[in-house]
Amino acid sequence: MNRPEQPNDLCADLMALIPAYAIGATDRDETVFVERNLDACPEARQALDDFRELADQLRAEAPPVAPPPALEAKIMAAARMAKPLPAAPVVPAVVARPKTRTSGWPLVAGLAAAVALIVFAVSSVYWSGRVNGLNELNTALARRLAENQSALSIVSASGGQSLGLADAASGELSSVRLFFVPQTGESVLLADGLNPLPQDRTYQVWLLQDGQPVSVGVFGVDETGRGDLLFTAPQSMTAFDIIAITEEPAGGSPQPTSNPLLVGTI
């Protein structure tokens, strides 16, 4: 006779499935198991929320490429040069012999060909000038993919931990979270709800050991207030007491130049 599954066993099974479930990679039976038992394990529910938050944060989209500004002007100029088509004569509903009338299609075809040539010429020059930019974008996307994979491995690492950062002034918990592996110091900070900064300002992350700050990197946020920072602490995370975020000049500072905005106890 099989013994009933204990709560600890249930949570362990759920936690093992959460990473795959969060990205829709579980089979039908696994999906049913997770959805039926998720409410019985708050730890698994929190892990699922964390994975979904991470997926939202790390969803990278290639920026849209706009056509050159002069293209519309050239097409409109070509259209203005074309003569208007003559009004079509009224044709009786039933006739013994259809009357022959001049077609406007040669003019339309000529205009279309001219516009096509303009588009082709301008596009050829434009896209040839974009090659280097696209190569740089490809390199940046490959680097971003590697960072995303590293971040996912940190979040799902055995023995990994996470903590939320709070407003340094009010103590209210923010939407900024730190995921880290204590022994190796591998960490990823996921920010949400922060104010976008001017180009000459940045957010800087500090680890404090006995009150002494150590910078681990700078990051910015997009117009929605989202950003992230992947870093490795100079030693085990257990050696540090506090993580803090300050606003600093672009590029960061050797030491904090402003009071912390957010803090968390490690």
KAVEN-V356311 format. One record per residue. N is the residue number from 0. SS is DSSP state (H for helix, E for strand, L for the rest). PHI is phi in degrees with one decimal (* if undefined). PSI is psi in whole degrees, 0 to 359 (NA if undefined). Layout:
BEGIN
N:SS:PHI:PSI, N:SS:PHI:PSI
END
This chain:
BEGIN
0:L:*:127, 1:L:-74.8:136, 2:L:-77.3:148, 3:L:-59.8:145, 4:L:-69.7:128, 5:L:-77.5:157, 6:H:-54.8:318, 7:H:-64.5:320, 8:H:-65.0:318, 9:H:-60.4:313, 10:H:-63.8:321, 11:H:-62.8:317, 12:H:-64.2:318, 13:H:-63.6:315, 14:H:-61.6:327, 15:H:-69.1:333, 16:H:-94.6:343, 17:H:-56.6:312, 18:H:-56.8:317, 19:H:-71.2:320, 20:H:-62.8:323, 21:H:-62.8:333, 22:L:-109.7:14, 23:L:73.8:28, 24:L:-103.0:6, 25:L:-86.8:153, 26:L:-80.8:183, 27:H:-62.0:313, 28:H:-64.2:319, 29:H:-65.6:321, 30:H:-63.5:315, 31:H:-61.9:318, 32:H:-60.7:314, 33:H:-63.5:312, 34:H:-68.1:330, 35:H:-76.9:332, 36:H:-112.5:358, 37:H:-60.2:321, 38:H:-69.2:344, 39:H:-84.2:354, 40:L:-135.1:93, 41:H:-56.8:327, 42:H:-63.2:318, 43:H:-68.4:321, 44:H:-59.1:316, 45:H:-66.1:320, 46:H:-62.2:319, 47:H:-64.1:317, 48:H:-60.8:320, 49:H:-64.6:317, 50:H:-64.7:320, 51:H:-67.8:323, 52:H:-63.8:318, 53:H:-62.3:318, 54:H:-61.9:319, 55:H:-64.0:319, 56:H:-67.4:323, 57:H:-96.9:6, 58:L:-71.6:107, 59:L:-100.2:134, 60:L:-121.6:134, 61:L:-65.8:137, 62:L:-65.7:142, 63:L:-65.1:145, 64:L:-101.9:119, 65:L:-87.0:146, 66:L:-68.1:156, 67:L:-60.7:142, 68:H:-58.2:329, 69:H:-75.3:346, 70:H:-63.3:313, 71:H:-60.6:318, 72:H:-62.6:320, 73:H:-69.1:320, 74:H:-65.3:317, 75:H:-65.1:323, 76:H:-64.6:320, 77:H:-65.3:322, 78:H:-65.7:322, 79:H:-67.0:333, 80:H:-74.5:340, 81:L:-75.9:140, 82:L:-78.4:147, 83:L:-66.4:147, 84:L:-69.9:143, 85:L:-66.7:151, 86:L:-65.0:138, 87:L:-75.3:133, 88:L:-67.6:153, 89:L:-75.5:126, 90:L:-104.0:128, 91:L:-58.7:152, 92:L:-63.9:321, 93:L:-130.2:124, 94:L:-135.0:151, 95:L:-71.3:318, 96:L:-133.7:124, 97:L:-63.2:136, 98:L:-74.8:143, 99:L:-80.4:129, 100:L:-131.4:154, 101:L:-72.0:131, 102:L:-86.4:145, 103:L:-89.1:359, 104:H:-65.0:325, 105:H:-57.9:321, 106:H:-66.8:316, 107:H:-61.7:316, 108:H:-62.5:320, 109:H:-63.9:317, 110:H:-63.2:317, 111:H:-61.1:319, 112:H:-64.3:319, 113:H:-63.0:315, 114:H:-62.8:318, 115:H:-60.8:319, 116:H:-63.7:319, 117:H:-62.4:313, 118:H:-60.8:316, 119:H:-62.8:315, 120:H:-64.3:312, 121:H:-65.4:317, 122:H:-64.2:322, 123:H:-60.6:314, 124:H:-64.8:316, 125:H:-62.7:310, 126:H:-71.3:329, 127:H:-64.3:327, 128:H:-76.3:347, 129:H:-91.5:354, 130:H:-58.1:309, 131:H:-61.8:319, 132:H:-62.7:321, 133:H:-68.8:324, 134:H:-63.0:318, 135:H:-65.4:320, 136:H:-63.5:319, 137:H:-61.7:318, 138:H:-63.7:317, 139:H:-65.0:320, 140:H:-67.2:323, 141:H:-64.5:319, 142:H:-64.6:320, 143:H:-65.4:321, 144:H:-61.6:317, 145:H:-63.0:321, 146:H:-64.9:319, 147:H:-62.1:319, 148:H:-65.2:321, 149:H:-64.8:318, 150:H:-62.5:317, 151:H:-63.8:322, 152:H:-66.8:327, 153:H:-69.1:315, 154:H:-63.2:322, 155:L:-95.7:5, 156:L:-65.2:142, 157:L:-65.6:128, 158:L:84.7:2, 159:L:-69.1:155, 160:E:-131.1:165, 161:E:-144.9:156, 162:E:-150.8:153, 163:E:-99.6:145, 164:E:-96.4:145, 165:E:-114.0:157, 166:E:-61.1:126, 167:L:-65.0:332, 168:L:-85.5:313, 169:L:-97.9:341, 170:L:80.6:2, 171:L:-73.3:135, 172:E:-67.0:134, 173:E:-98.0:184, 174:E:-98.4:23, 175:E:-101.9:127, 176:E:-128.1:149, 177:E:-115.8:128, 178:E:-110.8:135, 179:E:-154.5:157, 180:L:-105.8:110, 181:L:-54.3:315, 182:L:-69.7:317, 183:L:-89.6:339, 184:L:81.2:2, 185:E:-66.9:130, 186:E:-145.0:154, 187:E:-139.3:129, 188:E:-103.6:126, 189:E:-112.8:119, 190:E:-108.0:142, 191:L:-149.0:141, 192:L:83.2:11, 193:L:-86.0:154, 194:L:-77.3:130, 195:L:-58.7:142, 196:L:-106.7:158, 197:L:-61.6:165, 198:L:-62.7:336, 199:L:-92.5:12, 200:E:-130.2:156, 201:E:-150.6:162, 202:E:-91.9:138, 203:E:-125.5:138, 204:E:-106.0:135, 205:E:-127.3:142, 206:E:-108.3:131, 207:E:-107.8:129, 208:E:-123.9:112, 209:L:55.1:39, 210:L:83.2:355, 211:E:-96.7:121, 212:E:-81.1:140, 213:E:-125.1:123, 214:E:-75.4:137, 215:E:-119.6:5, 216:E:142.0:171, 217:E:-123.4:158, 218:E:-154.7:161, 219:L:-121.2:174, 220:L:-127.5:156, 221:L:-83.7:190, 222:L:-67.5:343, 223:L:-90.7:359, 224:L:87.8:13, 225:L:-102.9:142, 226:E:-164.6:175, 227:E:-155.1:161, 228:E:-144.6:123, 229:E:-101.3:126, 230:E:-151.0:164, 231:E:-121.2:123, 232:L:-64.1:149, 233:L:-64.0:344, 234:L:-154.2:183, 235:L:-52.9:141, 236:H:-63.4:337, 237:H:-67.9:347, 238:H:-80.3:349, 239:L:-108.9:153, 240:L:-101.0:321, 241:E:-139.7:147, 242:E:-113.8:139, 243:E:-140.2:152, 244:E:-123.4:130, 245:E:-123.6:165, 246:E:-97.7:128, 247:E:-134.1:168, 248:E:-60.9:155, 249:L:-52.9:136, 250:L:93.5:344, 251:L:91.9:172, 252:L:-126.5:152, 253:L:-63.7:327, 254:L:-137.4:154, 255:L:-58.5:137, 256:L:-112.0:4, 257:L:-145.7:165, 258:L:-69.7:149, 259:L:-60.4:141, 260:L:-87.8:316, 261:E:-132.9:146, 262:E:-140.4:157, 263:E:-149.2:146, 264:E:-93.9:125, 265:L:-84.1:NA
END
